[in-house]
Structure formats: structure tokens, C-alpha cells
Amino acid sequence: MGGRSLLSARFARAGAFVGALCLLGSGSASASPKVLITGLASDGASAPPNDAFCRANYEIPCYSPSELQTAYGLNGLITAGIVGKGQTIILIESYGSPTIQQDLKAFDAAYGIKDPPSLTVLAPLGSVEWNPTLYPDQPNWAAETTLDVEWAHAMAPGAAIVVLTSPVDQTEGVQGLPEFLALEKYALDNQLGNIISQSWGATENTLFLQAAGPQGPKVIEDFSALYARANLAQVTVLAAAGDTGSSGYTTTYSFYPFPTVDFPASSPLVTAVGGTSLFADTSGNYQGETVWNDTVYGILGAGGGGISQIYQEPDYQQLTLPPAVQAQLGGKRGLPDVSYNAAFSTPILIFASFPGAPAGPGWYFVSGTSEATPQWAAIVADLNQYLGRPLGFLNPKLYALGQSGRLEVRDITIGNNGLVGVPGATARGYSATPGWDLASGWGTPNLAALASRLASR
């Protein structure tokens, strides 16, 4: 997932101090996807800035949980008690965060969210001491863990959360993936829950098509067997599609000159989550969405999507997508399957106090498909409760509803995911179109309507 150090800067904007700016994942905690984290304050303030303040002072929103619940049609379900009750969301992380319990309590208190039924952190492979000098990516993974826990809980406040941590840093290529595989096997062996969220990935080429040795293809093969097992057990597995658009990192963090995609999002046995820019007012009223492709404070990103080079097109795509799309795919797996807000210009907030947080304890902007994936996991938890049964593997259901025109989503028809202005990122992008496309999949959720559609199947 990464090996380069944080990028940091200090600056004032619109008369307000913005603490440290760091790009998590451009070679750090997750090379693909990545998290943009921007310090809002270093004084440990208990109350987050509201959205109106962020727009006035930083020229970007900072969507609250209630705003996103409104925008994506979830607030009615939550008001009715559909909160993921009886469900457990499993998050897979390197290192974890030493302050996650207290940080979640601060986040919940600030937004008026009840504590989860349980937050359990397990390290079945062992753990290492908190020492960023020895393990420079620990703060980055702590930020990722904080994001995953706080926002999975925000969108499914009645679901239990299990964090499984690895003592090995997952970087671009094979590094760390065998340990993540072992964690997911542990989750299935011990029946820890019905939803697994993966906010990480590596370019297919660094795993399988580059000189990764025999371990790369073996890891992919073993993950495929695990995902097949998860599907049989009615466990929903989601993966972030990445934050570099149609471009992908090499092991030296240059870009491949041709379109690439990330594994495990490219696996036809998982649901790949892409990124959008969500436009909503300060009450969360939905105004529109585009494919994520933007620049904030000089840092560029875009929602991952494209065509797998190693996986054949699965039946659920072959049987549902129109001839023009079939010609584009050329018999290979296309992704993402769905999308969600992830843009740098439309971020959310986390509360973080772990040692090494860029601006000290306080509130931070975060973005990326690492943001989108745990929220989709929470949505699945809510839907499982609503339906009274686990949804299991989502894709066949989503594509069948999509083909029939009964899939209740916001179809994204504007934007392209080709990075522009990033040195070395020369891969062509993919444009959004009506229906499923390689930039946004089927689109983003309209939960109240989607729940009723799924209930009718």
C-alpha cells in the first residue's frame, strides 16, 4: 500500500488556521486507495466545525452523518430503528489505532450518536508496539482505522464493529496481503460477522502481471477461494476501488502508462466501491453528483474504475450489461459496481487523537474510497436488518435489478476518472454514462427505495 513519507504543509486559508496537511496513501498507509487528511485544529476541540463554517472558511463542505443520511435516503430508515441491529461489520487494518475507543466516543458525543453495541479490536496474528519511528505507517493506518470505525458506526449505529489488525504494513504489491488474508480467514472461521470492509488495495500489475514472483498469483488465488467461501456463507465483502482514477501505482509509486485497476476490488467475487463528488446543501438535501475527479490544496485524486487484466467477465455482467458495454469490456471484469461520496472537495470529518496525528488531537477532513467503503458496509448492515436476513454477495442482485430498471440508485452520468495534471498519469480515463459505467458503476444509493426493491426479490 505504500512506502513514502507523509506530505505535510501549514497554511492559512480564509483567515482560519488549517493545521497539517498530509496525503495518506500516496505511498503511505494505502497507496491505493488513499485518505486525504487535513488538520482543522490542534487544540483537541470537542465540537466539530459545522458544514456552513467549513464552506465559509475552507471553501469545501464537511458533511455530517445526518447530512449524508439525508442525501442517501437513509435517515428515514434510521428514524424507524433500522440501524444495523444484530449485525457486525468487520474492518481489516494494519496496526489499528491505540486511541480508537476514546476517539469513537468523542466522535459519537459530538454528533449525538449512541455507542455501538460493541467495538472489539482483535490481533490474532499478534501486534507490534506503537512506535512510528520503527513503523512509519502507523499514524496513517491509525487514521484509516479511525475513519473506518467512526463512519461505519455513523451509518449503522446499531451494528457491532470488529477491527482485525495485522502487525505487518500492507503496501503496494504483495507486502501485507498474506496477513490480511489470514485475518479474513479468521473472521470466517470464527463467524465474527456477515460484512467485511476492505479499505485498501494494490494494483493488479504489481501483484500478478509484474515480476512479483510466485507469491503474487498465489495470494490472488487464495483470496479468490476465501471470497467464494464468504459468498457461500452469506458474508458480504466490499473493497475500495482506489483514488487514482484509471491510473495505478507501480511498486516505486510511479504510474503505469495504461489504464489499471486495484485488487481486491477487481475480484468478481467482491463488491467494488467507486467514488463521487456529492453536492448537497447544509441540511443534506441531495442536489447532484459527478464522478470524483478533483484537486484540493494542490492534491489530485479520482475514483478508481476500469477493466481487470486478470479476471474474466462474470456472469452477472455478461447477462445484464448492454452490447456496447460488452464490447468495451472485451470479456473482462469491469469495476466499480457501486459508488459513494469520496472526493477531496466534498469531505467528511473524523476525530483523532492518536500519537502522531498531524495537528494533534482534533477534527480532520478525510476523503477517498476508503471513506466510501465502510459506509457501504454500514448500509449493508442496515439492509440486512431491514430484510431480516443477510444479503450476502450483492453483485448478482444489483446487476439483475439494474438490468430491469428497478435498481433504486442515483445514476451518475457526468464526469471522467482520468487523472489530469499528475506527473506520469497518462492513462486514459472512463466517462460516466446513463446506466452502469466504468467510472461510477451503477451509481450511489437511494436507500429508502433500494431497501424496498431488495425486499421484493
Helices and strands as residue ranges (DSSP letters): E 11-13, E 16-18, E 21-24, E 35-39, H 51-58, H 65-71, H 75-79, E 88-94, H 100-111, E 119-122, H 138-155, E 160-166, H 177-189, E 195-198, E 202-203, H 204-204, I 205-209, H 215-232, E 236-240, E 262-263, E 271-280, E 286-291, E 293-296, E 299-302, E 306-312, H 315-318, H 323-329, E 332-335, E 338-341, E 348-352, E 362-367, H 369-387, H 395-404, E 409-410, E 444-445, H 447-455
